[in-house]
Structures are given as C-alpha cells and as structure tokens.
C-alpha cells in the first residue's frame, strides 16, 4: 500500500498556534517502505516540519461504495530533511513516481523529507483495524 501510494494527507503541528494542520502531499517510498515527501519552502507544512518534525501521514485509495470500507493506513512519524548528498537518488525516486514533477523538482525552494515511522494504524475496512509498530511496517 505504501509503495504504490502517490499522495497522502499530511498532518503537521501549525507554527504559532499548535493546531493540527492538514495538507495533501505528493509522496514516493524507498524500497524499504520509508515514505518520502517533496515540499516547497513556501508551504506552511514545510515550515511546520522544520520546527517540529512530528507528523502523521494518511494514505489509502478511495473507490466506489462506502469510503469506510476501503483500506487506509495512518502513520505516526518524525520527518527528517534529506541531506544534500542524497538528493540525486531522491530526485530519481520521485520522478519515477511523479514524472510531471520535472516542472518544479529542481527549483531551489524544494526539498525532500524522509518520514521515520514510529507506529501505524492500519484499517482494512469495517471492523478490521490493526496497530503496527514502525519496525514491523518499515523494517529497514
């Protein structure tokens, strides 16, 4: 589910207020399942991650019928900026998932974040909820 996800809903802690703030973000995943985000320094969620890396990421695809019957996973994470020496690999990974990102990926305000998953809540549909540790979900 994580490897195939192209976007997610990111929750950060809003600077100044402490309120939860939610954004839709494009994402990719490393081979071990670690979620990777590409964000602009102009986005409030980037500033929030820079100040406090605690965040949550919800992924899941909707289909026909009852949206509560579709699988989804909420991950509780710590975001870490990707160091300069890893940017080339992250660029290739991200473009493989998002070819249209070539229009903005090299702009100077864009940067990558790895989300270290502490734990997750997987809901496979009504009555099928599971708690998963970060080590179980992303063993690498």
Long-range contacts (C-beta under 8 A, 24 or more apart in sequence): 1-59, 1-60, 1-71, 1-73, 2-29, 2-33, 2-35, 2-59, 2-73, 2-137, 2-138, 3-29, 3-33, 5-29, 5-35, 5-59, 6-97, 6-98, 7-59, 8-35, 8-57, 8-58, 8-59, 9-57, 9-58, 9-59, 10-37, 10-45, 10-55, 10-56, 10-57, 11-55, 11-56, 11-57, 11-58, 12-44, 12-45, 12-48, 12-49, 12-52, 12-54, 12-55, 13-48, 13-51, 13-52, 13-54, 13-55, 14-44, 14-48, 15-44, 15-47, 15-48, 15-51, 21-45, 21-48, 25-57, 26-94, 26-97, 26-98, 26-101, 27-57, 27-59, 27-97, 28-93, 28-94, 28-96, 28-97, 28-98, 30-93, 30-114, 30-140, 31-140, 32-138, 32-139, 32-140, 33-117, 33-137, 33-138, 33-139, 33-140, 34-114, 34-115, 34-116, 34-117, 34-138, 34-140, 35-59, 35-75, 35-77, 35-114, 35-115, 35-117, 36-82, 36-90, 36-93, 36-94, 36-112, 36-113, 36-114, 36-115, 37-79, 37-112, 37-113, 37-115, 38-90, 38-94, 38-98, 38-101, 38-105, 38-110, 38-111, 38-112, 38-113, 39-110, 39-111, 39-113, 40-104, 40-107, 40-109, 40-110, 41-109, 41-110, 41-111, 42-109, 46-111, 49-79, 49-113, 50-81, 53-78, 53-79, 53-80, 54-78, 54-79, 55-79, 55-115, 57-115, 66-126, 68-125, 68-126, 69-125, 69-126, 70-125, 71-122, 71-123, 71-124, 71-125, 72-122, 72-123, 73-120, 73-121, 73-122, 73-123, 74-120, 74-121, 74-123, 75-115, 75-117, 75-119, 75-120, 75-134, 75-137, 76-117, 76-118, 76-119, 76-120, 77-115, 77-116, 77-117, 77-118, 78-115, 78-116, 78-118, 79-113, 79-114, 79-115, 79-116, 80-113, 80-114, 80-115, 80-116, 81-111, 81-112, 81-113, 82-111, 82-112, 82-113, 82-114, 86-112, 87-112
